[in-house]
Amino acid sequence: MQKKQFKSGFVAIIGRPNVGKSTLMNQVIGQKIAIMSDKPQTTRNKIHGVYTTNDSQVVFLDTPGIHKRQSKLGDYMNQTALGTLGEVEAALFLVDASEGIGGGDRYIAEQLQKLKTPIILVMNKIDKIEPTALLPLIEQYRKLHDFAEIVPISAKLGSNVNTLLDQIQKYLPPGPQYYPEDQVTDHPEQFVCAELIREKILHMTREEVPHSIAVTIEDMRVEENGTVYISAVIFVERDSQKGIIIGKQGALLKEVGRQARQDIQRLLGSKIFLELWVKVKKDWRNQDRVLRDLGFHRGE
């Protein structure tokens, strides 16, 4: 019997903020590589997740949510998301079925008209709507764009995600296995560790603080006893935000460290010693040089 030809390719996940892009990525990959939060603009860079089977490999690009820009950082995020679409075999346009069609969805659909890339509409959060509401909603979305496929799912529960993966297979060309079968992301461990720290801060802070933070790993090394030492810096824009992140008698920062350490230990499978520092970089979201230093590159 002739062996099935191996297929591979890149698939972008796009959509407005907070529709479940990172949840879907983590569900498909089977572990947390993209951080999740109920706050918009959680994902700032393209996160690459690798899904490998016996006869195919899909490299998913989880892009920042496309939104109305309010800073240069917002520009970077929109350009990153839209720029990705020229590089892929297919794109998943993820929408929140429980909210219906919004202005953000219409804006993204307009941008998609310029592309020849096959677009699969993924209607997420179907667990939150009545089954009878689904078909009329599908008909509404059909008017926005000539979608290659329409797949309703619940990323959180995993419902119909295997059907989505089957549909994606149709658009993969014959190609090589880009990554080893046990590799789930192409991002360095430092990047994922910094994102896990940032996720904890997003969960514990409110108002403008979540959008005003960036995290970088200054030092990461394995000690002689096998413990992984990590030193991370949390950047904020104002002195008042520094006080909020540290918390009363350092309580909030300690809790961020405790929760992040648990996630990082699961990720790396090693004992972790995590040291956190908080520094002020005034108005960093609007300074090109600072954005570059923190890893935000226009159009990459």
Secondary structure in CASP SS format (residue, H / E / C, confidence):
PFRMAT SS
TARGET T0000
AUTHOR 0000-0000-0000
METHOD secondary structure of the structure
MODEL  1
M C 1.00
Q C 1.00
K C 1.00
K C 1.00
Q C 1.00
F C 1.00
K E 1.00
S E 1.00
G E 1.00
F E 1.00
V E 1.00
A E 1.00
I E 1.00
I E 1.00
G C 1.00
R C 1.00
P C 1.00
N C 1.00
V C 1.00
G C 1.00
K H 1.00
S H 1.00
T H 1.00
L H 1.00
M H 1.00
N H 1.00
Q H 1.00
V H 1.00
I H 1.00
G C 1.00
Q C 1.00
K C 1.00
I C 1.00
A C 1.00
I C 1.00
M C 1.00
S C 1.00
D C 1.00
K C 1.00
P C 1.00
Q C 1.00
T C 1.00
T C 1.00
R C 1.00
N C 1.00
K C 1.00
I E 1.00
H E 1.00
G E 1.00
V E 1.00
Y E 1.00
T E 1.00
T C 1.00
N C 1.00
D C 1.00
S E 1.00
Q E 1.00
V E 1.00
V E 1.00
F E 1.00
L E 1.00
D E 1.00
T C 1.00
P C 1.00
G C 1.00
I C 1.00
H C 1.00
K C 1.00
R C 1.00
Q C 1.00
S C 1.00
K H 1.00
L H 1.00
G H 1.00
D H 1.00
Y H 1.00
M H 1.00
N H 1.00
Q H 1.00
T H 1.00
A H 1.00
L H 1.00
G H 1.00
T H 1.00
L H 1.00
G H 1.00
E H 1.00
V C 1.00
E C 1.00
A E 1.00
A E 1.00
L E 1.00
F E 1.00
L E 1.00
V E 1.00
D E 1.00
A C 1.00
S C 1.00
E C 1.00
G C 1.00
I C 1.00
G C 1.00
G H 1.00
G H 1.00
D H 1.00
R H 1.00
Y H 1.00
I H 1.00
A H 1.00
E H 1.00
Q H 1.00
L H 1.00
Q C 1.00
K C 1.00
L C 1.00
K C 1.00
T C 1.00
P C 1.00
I E 1.00
I E 1.00
L E 1.00
V E 1.00
M E 1.00
N E 1.00
K C 1.00
I H 1.00
D H 1.00
K H 1.00
I C 1.00
E C 1.00
P H 1.00
T H 1.00
A H 1.00
L H 1.00
L H 1.00
P H 1.00
L H 1.00
I H 1.00
E H 1.00
Q H 1.00
Y H 1.00
R H 1.00
K C 1.00
L C 1.00
H C 1.00
D C 1.00
F C 1.00
A C 1.00
E E 1.00
I E 1.00
V E 1.00
P E 1.00
I C 1.00
S E 1.00
A C 1.00
K C 1.00
L C 1.00
G C 1.00
S E 1.00
N C 1.00
V H 1.00
N H 1.00
T H 1.00
L H 1.00
L H 1.00
D H 1.00
Q H 1.00
I H 1.00
Q H 1.00
K C 1.00
Y C 1.00
L C 1.00
P C 1.00
P E 1.00
G C 1.00
P C 1.00
Q C 1.00
Y C 1.00
Y C 1.00
P C 1.00
E C 1.00
D C 1.00
Q C 1.00
V C 1.00
T E 1.00
D C 1.00
H C 1.00
P C 1.00
E H 1.00
Q H 1.00
F H 1.00
V H 1.00
C H 1.00
A H 1.00
E H 1.00
L H 1.00
I H 1.00
R H 1.00
E H 1.00
K H 1.00
I H 1.00
L H 1.00
H H 1.00
M H 1.00
T C 1.00
R C 1.00
E C 1.00
E C 1.00
V C 1.00
P H 1.00
H H 1.00
S H 1.00
I C 1.00
A E 1.00
V E 1.00
T E 1.00
I E 1.00
E E 1.00
D E 1.00
M E 1.00
R E 1.00
V E 1.00
E C 1.00
E C 1.00
N C 1.00
G C 1.00
T C 1.00
V E 1.00
Y E 1.00
I E 1.00
S E 1.00
A E 1.00
V E 1.00
I E 1.00
F E 1.00
V E 1.00
E C 1.00
R C 1.00
D H 1.00
S H 1.00
Q H 1.00
K H 1.00
G H 1.00
I H 1.00
I H 1.00
I H 1.00
G C 1.00
K H 1.00
Q H 1.00
G H 1.00
A H 1.00
L H 1.00
L H 1.00
K H 1.00
E H 1.00
V H 1.00
G H 1.00
R H 1.00
Q H 1.00
A H 1.00
R H 1.00
Q H 1.00
D H 1.00
I H 1.00
Q H 1.00
R H 1.00
L H 1.00
L H 1.00
G C 1.00
S C 1.00
K C 1.00
I E 1.00
F E 1.00
L E 1.00
E E 1.00
L E 1.00
W E 1.00
V E 1.00
K E 1.00
V E 1.00
K C 1.00
K C 1.00
D C 1.00
W H 1.00
R H 1.00
N H 1.00
Q C 1.00
D H 1.00
R H 1.00
V H 1.00
L H 1.00
R H 1.00
D H 1.00
L C 1.00
G C 1.00
F C 1.00
H C 1.00
R C 1.00
G C 1.00
E C 1.00
END
